[in-house]
């Protein structure tokens, strides 16, 4: 017989005027290799079919099931209950728009992020479908792939102190990681000054508090600290160049 787990789960339906934010408690017997994904599905199937939470892949790839697990952002599908205490508190991710219970709208946020950072290869070359693909070293391709592993779960944003203070403005680690990916890509012809116009401000890299909660909770273990440091250095140098150009222009 497994442990008797106590789940304290946040409940709220913003579409229902009569709904009030509150916590509901559910008891469930732990089974072998149980994940929070399995536990939540059992609760919905056996105790409360109205419980809302998101999932797609069940394999830590889609990022849909991200939530606060005892106060820490993580994926429900790869979190084993055996690693948690008998009492488990589940809350929706902060910063993002509430959908209901444990479900939040990360899609709209990430869509806006991609638009803001212009998340595509900028080039003046005319596309020729018959031309040979541009060569790239294996080492560089692996560096770019490393940053492409982001599953856009929103954990880094939820753990970010600055994003929690200004949820509608701050770009966050996911955006910085995305920009770093294109800065690595030799096919992208943007200059550091052009990147500076996007990220060189208080809503971008200069607004980062450097607490690194983003890297601590990233389920894919992306090297976010390295990308933040690189962007700080390059954008800081661009800021100095902008300052000197204005000084000499005035003279």
C-alpha positions as CSV (number, residue, x, y, z in Angstrom):
1,X,0.0,0.0,0.0
2,X,1.4,3.4,-1.0
3,X,1.4,6.7,0.8
4,X,-1.8,8.7,1.2
5,X,-1.1,11.9,-0.6
6,X,-2.9,15.1,0.1
7,X,-3.2,17.5,-2.9
8,X,-4.1,21.2,-2.3
9,X,-5.1,22.5,-5.7
10,X,-5.9,26.0,-6.7
11,X,-9.4,26.5,-8.2
12,X,-10.8,29.4,-10.1
13,X,-12.8,30.0,-13.3
14,X,-12.3,33.6,-14.5
15,X,-15.2,33.1,-17.0
16,X,-17.6,32.4,-14.2
17,X,-18.7,35.6,-12.3
18,X,-19.7,33.4,-9.3
19,X,-16.3,31.7,-9.1
20,X,-14.0,32.7,-6.2
21,X,-10.3,31.8,-6.0
22,X,-9.8,29.0,-3.4
23,X,-8.0,25.8,-2.7
24,X,-9.6,22.3,-2.9
25,X,-8.2,19.3,-1.2
26,X,-8.0,15.8,-2.7
27,X,-6.7,12.6,-1.2
28,X,-5.1,9.9,-3.4
29,X,-3.1,6.7,-2.8
30,X,0.3,6.8,-4.3
31,X,1.2,4.1,-6.8
32,X,4.6,3.0,-8.2
33,X,6.2,5.5,-10.6
34,X,3.4,7.9,-10.1
35,X,3.9,11.4,-11.7
36,X,1.8,14.5,-11.0
37,X,0.4,14.0,-14.5
38,X,-0.9,10.6,-13.5
39,X,-2.2,11.9,-10.2
40,X,-4.0,14.8,-11.7
41,X,-5.7,12.6,-14.3
42,X,-6.8,10.2,-11.6
43,X,-8.2,13.1,-9.6
44,X,-10.1,14.3,-12.6
45,X,-11.4,10.9,-13.6
46,X,-12.2,9.6,-10.1
47,X,-13.1,12.6,-8.0
48,X,-13.7,15.9,-9.9
49,X,-14.2,16.0,-13.7
50,X,-14.2,19.8,-13.7
51,X,-10.6,20.1,-12.7
52,X,-8.7,22.1,-15.4
53,X,-5.0,21.5,-16.3
54,X,-3.1,21.2,-19.5
55,X,-1.1,18.3,-21.1
56,X,-0.2,17.0,-24.5
57,X,2.9,14.9,-24.8
58,X,3.4,13.5,-21.3
59,X,7.1,13.3,-22.1
60,X,8.6,16.7,-21.1
61,X,8.6,18.0,-24.6
62,X,5.5,20.2,-25.1
63,X,5.7,22.2,-21.9
64,X,1.9,22.3,-21.5
65,X,1.8,20.9,-18.0
66,X,4.0,23.5,-16.3
67,X,2.7,24.7,-12.9
68,X,3.9,25.7,-9.4
69,X,4.6,22.5,-7.5
70,X,5.0,23.4,-3.8
71,X,6.0,26.9,-5.0
72,X,8.5,25.8,-7.7
73,X,7.7,26.0,-11.4
74,X,8.1,22.6,-13.0
75,X,6.5,20.1,-15.4
76,X,3.8,17.8,-13.9
77,X,4.6,15.0,-16.4
78,X,8.2,14.4,-15.2
79,X,7.7,15.2,-11.5
80,X,7.6,11.9,-9.5
81,X,5.4,12.1,-6.4
82,X,7.9,9.9,-4.6
83,X,10.3,13.0,-4.6
84,X,7.6,15.1,-2.9
85,X,6.2,15.2,0.6
86,X,2.9,13.7,1.4
87,X,1.2,17.1,1.1
88,X,1.5,18.7,-2.3
89,X,0.3,22.2,-3.2
90,X,-0.4,23.0,-6.9
91,X,-0.8,26.5,-8.2
92,X,-1.0,27.9,-11.8
93,X,2.1,29.7,-13.2
94,X,2.1,33.4,-12.4
95,X,2.6,36.1,-15.0
96,X,0.5,34.4,-17.6
97,X,-3.2,34.9,-18.2
98,X,-5.4,32.6,-16.2
99,X,-7.6,30.1,-18.1
100,X,-8.9,28.1,-15.2
101,X,-7.6,26.2,-12.2
102,X,-4.0,25.1,-13.1
103,X,-4.3,26.1,-16.8
104,X,-2.8,29.4,-18.1
105,X,-2.4,30.9,-21.5
106,X,1.3,30.7,-22.3
107,X,0.7,30.7,-26.1
108,X,-0.3,34.3,-26.3
109,X,2.7,35.4,-24.3
110,X,5.1,33.4,-26.4
111,X,3.5,34.6,-29.7
112,X,4.0,38.2,-28.6
113,X,7.6,37.4,-27.5
114,X,8.5,36.0,-30.9
115,X,7.0,39.1,-32.6
116,X,8.9,41.5,-30.3
117,X,12.3,39.8,-30.8
118,X,11.6,39.3,-34.6
119,X,12.2,35.6,-34.2
120,X,13.2,34.7,-37.8
121,X,16.4,34.8,-39.9
122,X,16.9,38.3,-41.2
123,X,18.7,38.3,-44.6
124,X,18.8,40.3,-47.8
125,X,19.5,37.2,-49.8
126,X,16.8,36.1,-52.3
127,X,15.7,32.5,-51.5
128,X,16.6,30.0,-54.2
129,X,15.0,26.6,-53.7
130,X,17.4,25.0,-56.1
131,X,20.5,26.4,-54.4
132,X,22.7,24.2,-52.1
133,X,22.1,24.7,-48.4
134,X,24.6,27.0,-46.8
135,X,27.2,25.0,-44.9
136,X,27.6,25.2,-41.1
137,X,30.1,23.5,-38.8
138,X,28.9,20.7,-36.6
139,X,30.1,22.6,-33.6
140,X,28.1,25.8,-34.4
141,X,25.0,23.7,-35.4
142,X,25.2,22.0,-32.0
143,X,25.4,25.4,-30.2
144,X,22.3,26.6,-32.0
145,X,20.5,23.4,-31.4
146,X,21.3,23.7,-27.7
147,X,19.3,27.0,-27.6
148,X,16.6,25.6,-29.8
149,X,15.7,23.0,-27.2
150,X,13.5,25.5,-25.3
151,X,10.0,24.0,-25.1
152,X,8.3,27.3,-24.1
153,X,6.8,25.9,-20.9
154,X,7.0,29.3,-19.2
155,X,8.8,28.0,-16.1
156,X,11.7,30.5,-16.5
157,X,9.2,33.4,-16.8
158,X,7.2,32.3,-13.7
159,X,10.4,32.1,-11.7
160,X,11.7,35.5,-12.8
161,X,11.4,38.2,-10.2
162,X,11.3,41.0,-12.7
163,X,8.6,39.3,-14.8
164,X,6.5,39.0,-11.7
165,X,6.9,42.7,-11.0
166,X,6.2,43.9,-14.5
167,X,4.4,41.0,-16.2
168,X,3.2,43.0,-19.2
169,X,6.6,44.5,-20.2
170,X,9.7,42.5,-19.3
171,X,11.0,40.2,-22.1
172,X,12.4,37.4,-19.8
173,X,14.9,34.7,-20.2
174,X,13.0,32.9,-23.0
175,X,13.3,36.0,-25.2
176,X,17.0,36.4,-24.4
177,X,17.6,32.8,-25.2
178,X,15.8,33.3,-28.5
179,X,17.8,36.4,-29.4
180,X,21.1,34.6,-28.5
181,X,20.1,31.8,-30.9
182,X,19.9,34.2,-33.8
183,X,23.0,36.0,-32.9
184,X,24.8,32.7,-33.2
185,X,23.3,32.0,-36.6
186,X,25.6,33.1,-39.5
187,X,22.6,33.4,-41.8
188,X,21.1,36.2,-39.7
189,X,22.6,39.5,-41.0
190,X,21.5,41.7,-38.1
191,X,24.2,43.8,-36.4
192,X,24.7,44.3,-32.7
193,X,23.2,47.7,-33.0
194,X,20.0,46.3,-34.5
195,X,19.8,43.8,-31.7
196,X,20.4,46.6,-29.2
197,X,17.2,48.3,-30.5
198,X,15.3,45.2,-29.5
199,X,16.8,44.2,-26.2
200,X,19.1,47.0,-25.0
201,X,16.7,48.6,-22.6
202,X,15.1,48.2,-19.2
203,X,12.4,45.9,-20.6
204,X,15.2,43.8,-22.1
205,X,18.6,42.7,-20.8
206,X,19.3,45.8,-18.7
207,X,16.1,45.1,-16.7
208,X,17.3,41.6,-15.7
209,X,17.9,41.4,-12.0
210,X,20.5,38.6,-12.4
211,X,18.8,36.3,-9.8
212,X,19.0,33.3,-12.2
213,X,15.8,31.7,-11.0
214,X,15.2,31.1,-14.7
215,X,18.2,28.7,-15.0
216,X,17.4,27.0,-11.7
217,X,13.9,25.9,-12.8
218,X,14.5,25.2,-16.6
219,X,13.3,21.6,-17.1
220,X,15.6,21.3,-20.2
221,X,18.6,22.6,-18.3
222,X,19.4,25.3,-20.9
223,X,22.5,27.4,-20.3
224,X,20.5,30.6,-19.7
225,X,23.2,32.1,-17.5
226,X,25.7,32.0,-20.3
227,X,23.2,33.7,-22.7
228,X,22.3,36.4,-20.2
229,X,26.0,37.1,-19.6
230,X,26.8,37.2,-23.4
231,X,23.9,39.6,-24.0
232,X,24.9,41.9,-21.2
233,X,28.4,42.2,-22.5
234,X,27.5,42.8,-26.1
235,X,24.6,45.1,-25.4
236,X,26.6,47.0,-22.8
237,X,29.4,47.6,-25.4
238,X,26.7,48.7,-27.9
239,X,25.4,51.2,-25.2
240,X,28.8,52.6,-24.7
241,X,29.2,53.0,-28.5
242,X,25.9,54.8,-28.7
243,X,26.9,57.1,-25.9
244,X,30.2,58.1,-27.5
245,X,28.6,58.6,-30.9
246,X,26.1,61.1,-29.4
247,X,28.9,62.9,-27.6
248,X,31.1,63.3,-30.7
249,X,28.1,64.2,-32.8
250,X,27.3,67.1,-30.4
251,X,30.9,68.4,-30.7
